[in-house]
């Protein structure tokens, strides 16, 4: 009887230790996630950091010209036969809607990109020639000249394999870039999503901003007249 009681007490103690270690690791992981965009906060005017429900930070700020910018981090665990991916999603909002179509490109599409805007665009388009497979879609309002110009920009951006998605809309632009792959041991053994990175490098943020500004300049001012509200894509920062 005493041996059985000792085994029960030992099991309870082991469970308590396991739960304490798990709680400690969870708190440490949340602290690590919350600091990922600290280096980027100083790059913007009126910057503000807040936490998303999954613990990853969201950074809101302004460029020097007053346009609003938002940076989010997306943990993608749905990738097929690969480690989890950490994506940086940068949204740059225009001061006011620009008279241009909505058009976007997605690299290496699988259909599981829950964060993608390209999948929501109705018109399938011929993709630009790149080393990786590209899904190109639009809202059906682009002229042949606009398609050619946008395809040229996408072709240049996707020469960098870390660029995942680029979208141009009347209200703004969006860019998604790879930040890191998940830790192999934590994923394969513990089925945990851990990324071996302390902070997103400021240089990566600067590069993404420059690419977003390039997208913003694409197709700007090519049309005249009043833009119809139905052409607006849901981009806000």
Secondary structure, DSSP 4 states (H G I P E B T S, - for coil): -HHHHHHHHHHHHHHHHHHHHHHHHHHHHHHHHHTTTHHHHTTSEEEEEEE-TTS-EEEEEE-TTS-EEEEEEEEE---TTS--EEEEEEEEE-SS--S---EEEEES--S--TT-SGGG--EEEPPP--SS-EEEEE-S---HHHHHHHHHHHHHHTTSTTEEEEEEETTEEEEEEEEEEBPHHHHHTT----BS-SS--HHHHHHHHHHHHHHHHTTTTS--SPPPGGG------
